[in-house]
């Protein structure tokens, strides 16, 4: 979140402001411990070079 924000804007104390918003965000807190939904993919071995 910080990196994305800093690529667009900057002001002194931006890191602390972003952390404060993230800590008080109800949606962030609700989803903080959910595992990412990643599909596993088994790579097949090549049959030749």
Biopython code that builds the backbone (N, CA, C, O; Angstrom):
import numpy as np
from Bio.PDB.StructureBuilder import StructureBuilder

atoms = [
    (1, "UNK", "N", (0.826, -1.181, 0.000)),
    (1, "UNK", "CA", (0.000, 0.000, 0.000)),
    (1, "UNK", "C", (0.877, 1.254, 0.000)),
    (1, "UNK", "O", (0.611, 2.213, -0.724)),
    (2, "UNK", "N", (1.917, 1.227, 0.819)),
    (2, "UNK", "CA", (2.798, 2.399, 0.900)),
    (2, "UNK", "C", (3.516, 2.637, -0.420)),
    (2, "UNK", "O", (3.591, 3.768, -0.899)),
    (3, "UNK", "N", (4.040, 1.571, -1.002)),
    (3, "UNK", "CA", (4.778, 1.708, -2.250)),
    (3, "UNK", "C", (3.913, 2.245, -3.368)),
    (3, "UNK", "O", (4.351, 3.086, -4.153)),
    (4, "UNK", "N", (2.683, 1.760, -3.442)),
    (4, "UNK", "CA", (1.785, 2.229, -4.490)),
    (4, "UNK", "C", (1.449, 3.705, -4.292)),
    (4, "UNK", "O", (1.456, 4.486, -5.243)),
    (5, "UNK", "N", (1.158, 4.075, -3.055)),
    (5, "UNK", "CA", (0.825, 5.470, -2.774)),
    (5, "UNK", "C", (2.005, 6.383, -3.081)),
    (5, "UNK", "O", (1.833, 7.447, -3.675)),
    (6, "UNK", "N", (3.200, 5.969, -2.679)),
    (6, "UNK", "CA", (4.373, 6.810, -2.882)),
    (6, "UNK", "C", (4.761, 6.933, -4.355)),
    (6, "UNK", "O", (5.482, 7.858, -4.727)),
    (7, "UNK", "N", (4.288, 6.008, -5.197)),
    (7, "UNK", "CA", (4.591, 6.137, -6.622)),
    (7, "UNK", "C", (3.726, 7.215, -7.274)),
    (7, "UNK", "O", (4.019, 7.655, -8.386)),
    (8, "UNK", "N", (2.657, 7.645, -6.583)),
    (8, "UNK", "CA", (1.777, 8.671, -7.137)),
    (8, "UNK", "C", (1.906, 10.018, -6.425)),
    (8, "UNK", "O", (1.889, 11.066, -7.070)),
    (9, "UNK", "N", (2.034, 9.991, -5.092)),
    (9, "UNK", "CA", (2.088, 11.236, -4.313)),
    (9, "UNK", "C", (3.097, 11.089, -3.189)),
    (9, "UNK", "O", (3.517, 9.978, -2.866)),
    (10, "UNK", "N", (3.479, 12.187, -2.602)),
    (10, "UNK", "CA", (4.345, 12.155, -1.424)),
    (10, "UNK", "C", (4.094, 13.386, -0.573)),
    (10, "UNK", "O", (3.893, 14.485, -1.091)),
    (11, "UNK", "N", (4.107, 13.193, 0.721)),
    (11, "UNK", "CA", (4.118, 14.284, 1.684)),
    (11, "UNK", "C", (4.831, 13.788, 2.932)),
    (11, "UNK", "O", (4.873, 12.582, 3.175)),
    (12, "UNK", "N", (5.386, 14.684, 3.721)),
    (12, "UNK", "CA", (6.059, 14.269, 4.949)),
    (12, "UNK", "C", (5.085, 13.530, 5.870)),
    (12, "UNK", "O", (3.994, 14.024, 6.152)),
    (13, "UNK", "N", (5.481, 12.363, 6.329)),
    (13, "UNK", "CA", (4.643, 11.574, 7.216)),
    (13, "UNK", "C", (3.663, 10.661, 6.499)),
    (13, "UNK", "O", (2.734, 10.149, 7.123)),
    (14, "UNK", "N", (3.851, 10.444, 5.192)),
    (14, "UNK", "CA", (2.917, 9.611, 4.425)),
    (14, "UNK", "C", (2.860, 8.190, 4.974)),
    (14, "UNK", "O", (1.781, 7.600, 5.036)),
    (15, "UNK", "N", (4.007, 7.626, 5.375)),
    (15, "UNK", "CA", (4.021, 6.261, 5.913)),
    (15, "UNK", "C", (3.148, 6.147, 7.160)),
    (15, "UNK", "O", (2.349, 5.219, 7.283)),
    (16, "UNK", "N", (3.300, 7.080, 8.068)),
    (16, "UNK", "CA", (2.516, 7.056, 9.306)),
    (16, "UNK", "C", (1.029, 7.243, 9.011)),
    (16, "UNK", "O", (0.191, 6.608, 9.652)),
    (17, "UNK", "N", (0.692, 8.102, 8.055)),
    (17, "UNK", "CA", (-0.707, 8.323, 7.705)),
    (17, "UNK", "C", (-1.327, 7.059, 7.100)),
    (17, "UNK", "O", (-2.464, 6.705, 7.414)),
    (18, "UNK", "N", (-0.579, 6.393, 6.243)),
    (18, "UNK", "CA", (-1.081, 5.158, 5.629)),
    (18, "UNK", "C", (-1.270, 4.087, 6.689)),
    (18, "UNK", "O", (-2.279, 3.382, 6.680)),
    (19, "UNK", "N", (-0.315, 3.953, 7.601)),
    (19, "UNK", "CA", (-0.433, 2.962, 8.676)),
    (19, "UNK", "C", (-1.649, 3.253, 9.553)),
    (19, "UNK", "O", (-2.362, 2.333, 9.954)),
    (20, "UNK", "N", (-1.886, 4.538, 9.851)),
    (20, "UNK", "CA", (-3.028, 4.911, 10.685)),
    (20, "UNK", "C", (-4.339, 4.544, 9.996)),
    (20, "UNK", "O", (-5.249, 4.019, 10.637)),
    (21, "UNK", "N", (-4.441, 4.814, 8.705)),
    (21, "UNK", "CA", (-5.658, 4.481, 7.967)),
    (21, "UNK", "C", (-5.854, 2.963, 7.930)),
    (21, "UNK", "O", (-6.966, 2.471, 8.122)),
    (22, "UNK", "N", (-4.777, 2.229, 7.684)),
    (22, "UNK", "CA", (-4.875, 0.771, 7.599)),
    (22, "UNK", "C", (-5.280, 0.161, 8.942)),
    (22, "UNK", "O", (-6.032, -0.813, 8.974)),
    (23, "UNK", "N", (-4.797, 0.714, 10.034)),
    (23, "UNK", "CA", (-5.124, 0.175, 11.356)),
    (23, "UNK", "C", (-6.558, 0.472, 11.764)),
    (23, "UNK", "O", (-7.133, -0.273, 12.558)),
    (24, "UNK", "N", (-7.149, 1.537, 11.244)),
    (24, "UNK", "CA", (-8.516, 1.901, 11.616)),
    (24, "UNK", "C", (-9.547, 1.465, 10.578)),
    (24, "UNK", "O", (-10.739, 1.720, 10.752)),
    (25, "UNK", "N", (-9.112, 0.819, 9.513)),
    (25, "UNK", "CA", (-10.004, 0.381, 8.446)),
    (25, "UNK", "C", (-10.685, -0.930, 8.855)),
    (25, "UNK", "O", (-10.012, -1.931, 9.099)),
    (26, "UNK", "N", (-12.008, -0.920, 8.927)),
    (26, "UNK", "CA", (-12.740, -2.115, 9.342)),
    (26, "UNK", "C", (-12.601, -3.236, 8.315)),
    (26, "UNK", "O", (-12.428, -4.396, 8.690)),
    (27, "UNK", "N", (-12.673, -2.908, 7.032)),
    (27, "UNK", "CA", (-12.530, -3.932, 5.991)),
    (27, "UNK", "C", (-11.142, -4.549, 6.015)),
    (27, "UNK", "O", (-10.999, -5.758, 5.829)),
    (28, "UNK", "N", (-10.112, -3.731, 6.241)),
    (28, "UNK", "CA", (-8.742, -4.248, 6.318)),
    (28, "UNK", "C", (-8.605, -5.214, 7.488)),
    (28, "UNK", "O", (-8.009, -6.282, 7.348)),
    (29, "UNK", "N", (-9.150, -4.845, 8.632)),
    (29, "UNK", "CA", (-9.058, -5.696, 9.819)),
    (29, "UNK", "C", (-9.838, -6.994, 9.623)),
    (29, "UNK", "O", (-9.406, -8.058, 10.066)),
    (30, "UNK", "N", (-10.979, -6.899, 8.961)),
    (30, "UNK", "CA", (-11.815, -8.074, 8.746)),
    (30, "UNK", "C", (-11.129, -9.082, 7.821)),
    (30, "UNK", "O", (-11.289, -10.289, 8.000)),
    (31, "UNK", "N", (-10.376, -8.604, 6.844)),
    (31, "UNK", "CA", (-9.752, -9.479, 5.854)),
    (31, "UNK", "C", (-8.264, -9.706, 6.075)),
    (31, "UNK", "O", (-7.618, -10.361, 5.257)),
    (32, "UNK", "N", (-7.712, -9.189, 7.147)),
    (32, "UNK", "CA", (-6.272, -9.254, 7.361)),
    (32, "UNK", "C", (-5.752, -10.676, 7.498)),
    (32, "UNK", "O", (-4.635, -10.964, 7.068)),
    (33, "UNK", "N", (-6.531, -11.563, 8.081)),
    (33, "UNK", "CA", (-6.040, -12.912, 8.345)),
    (33, "UNK", "C", (-6.562, -13.946, 7.358)),
    (33, "UNK", "O", (-6.314, -15.140, 7.526)),
    (34, "UNK", "N", (-7.283, -13.504, 6.328)),
    (34, "UNK", "CA", (-7.742, -14.446, 5.298)),
    (34, "UNK", "C", (-6.553, -14.872, 4.449)),
    (34, "UNK", "O", (-5.707, -14.057, 4.083)),
    (35, "UNK", "N", (-6.508, -16.143, 4.148)),
    (35, "UNK", "CA", (-5.448, -16.629, 3.283)),
    (35, "UNK", "C", (-5.705, -16.168, 1.865)),
    (35, "UNK", "O", (-6.859, -16.103, 1.440)),
    (36, "UNK", "N", (-4.663, -15.848, 1.126)),
    (36, "UNK", "CA", (-4.873, -15.457, -0.267)),
    (36, "UNK", "C", (-5.412, -16.636, -1.063)),
    (36, "UNK", "O", (-5.041, -17.786, -0.826)),
    (37, "UNK", "N", (-6.282, -16.336, -2.000)),
    (37, "UNK", "CA", (-6.878, -17.385, -2.817)),
    (37, "UNK", "C", (-5.968, -17.654, -4.013)),
    (37, "UNK", "O", (-6.042, -16.985, -5.043)),
    (38, "UNK", "N", (-5.110, -18.654, -3.840)),
    (38, "UNK", "CA", (-4.141, -18.999, -4.871)),
    (38, "UNK", "C", (-4.450, -20.399, -5.372)),
    (38, "UNK", "O", (-4.582, -21.342, -4.592)),
    (39, "UNK", "N", (-4.562, -20.515, -6.686)),
    (39, "UNK", "CA", (-4.754, -21.836, -7.262)),
    (39, "UNK", "C", (-3.390, -22.471, -7.449)),
    (39, "UNK", "O", (-2.467, -21.853, -7.981)),
    (40, "UNK", "N", (-3.276, -23.702, -7.008)),
    (40, "UNK", "CA", (-2.006, -24.396, -7.204)),
    (40, "UNK", "C", (-1.995, -24.989, -8.596)),
    (40, "UNK", "O", (-3.026, -25.440, -9.094)),
    (41, "UNK", "N", (-0.845, -24.989, -9.217)),
    (41, "UNK", "CA", (-0.705, -25.496, -10.567)),
    (41, "UNK", "C", (0.504, -26.406, -10.614)),
    (41, "UNK", "O", (1.621, -25.991, -10.304)),
    (42, "UNK", "N", (0.276, -27.637, -10.999)),
    (42, "UNK", "CA", (1.389, -28.568, -11.124)),
    (42, "UNK", "C", (1.974, -28.442, -12.524)),
    (42, "UNK", "O", (1.280, -28.641, -13.521)),
    (43, "UNK", "N", (3.248, -28.114, -12.585)),
    (43, "UNK", "CA", (3.904, -27.993, -13.884)),
    (43, "UNK", "C", (4.288, -29.373, -14.372)),
    (43, "UNK", "O", (4.895, -30.160, -13.645)),
    (44, "UNK", "N", (3.930, -29.656, -15.608)),
    (44, "UNK", "CA", (4.297, -30.928, -16.198)),
    (44, "UNK", "C", (5.732, -30.878, -16.690)),
    (44, "UNK", "O", (6.186, -29.854, -17.200)),
    (45, "UNK", "N", (6.445, -31.984, -16.538)),
    (45, "UNK", "CA", (7.826, -32.039, -16.981)),
    (45, "UNK", "C", (7.873, -32.175, -18.505)),
    (45, "UNK", "O", (7.061, -32.894, -19.087)),
    (46, "UNK", "N", (8.803, -31.500, -19.140)),
    (46, "UNK", "CA", (8.887, -31.601, -20.608)),
    (46, "UNK", "C", (9.280, -33.013, -21.038)),
    (46, "UNK", "O", (10.001, -33.720, -20.334)),
    (47, "UNK", "N", (8.795, -33.395, -22.190)),
    (47, "UNK", "CA", (9.108, -34.725, -22.714)),
    (47, "UNK", "C", (10.382, -34.716, -23.552)),
    (47, "UNK", "O", (10.846, -35.768, -23.992)),
    (48, "UNK", "N", (10.940, -33.544, -23.769)),
    (48, "UNK", "CA", (12.161, -33.425, -24.538)),
    (48, "UNK", "C", (12.799, -32.072, -24.322)),
    (48, "UNK", "O", (12.274, -31.253, -23.568)),
    (49, "UNK", "N", (13.939, -31.820, -24.979)),
    (49, "UNK", "CA", (14.613, -30.532, -24.786)),
    (49, "UNK", "C", (13.838, -29.362, -25.384)),
    (49, "UNK", "O", (14.283, -28.218, -25.298)),
]
sb = StructureBuilder()
sb.init_structure("model")
sb.init_model(0)
sb.init_chain("A")
sb.init_seg("    ")
for serial, (resi, resn, name, xyz) in enumerate(atoms, 1):
    if name == "N":
        sb.init_residue(resn, " ", resi, " ")
    sb.init_atom(name, np.array(xyz, "f"), 0.0, 1.0, " ", f" {name:<3s}", serial, name[0])
structure = sb.get_structure()
